[in-house]
Amino acid sequence: MDETLFTTMKLQRARRNLTQAQLADLSGITRKSINAIESGRMVPSILLALKLARTLGVTVEELFSLTPSEVDDFDC
């Protein structure tokens, strides 16, 4: 399974006219982590995902998703 995660965080952040630094301040997450998540270098923990979604006013599912092939590969 490809371990990359699709995120709309950059788009959601831009819709609110927030910089990475502003989102970091509002969510209590470092700007470095925001940058790493947006660039796909870091998969956020559940806690970070929840904080980011709450700060941006969206659900975790709106912010992060798996591609269909990743879902098919996931064993439940």
Buried (B, 14 or more C-beta within 10 A) or exposed (E): EEEEBEBBBBEBBEEEEBEBEBBBBBBEBEBEBBBBBBEEEBBBEEEBBBBBBBBBEBEBEEBBBBEEEBEEEEEE
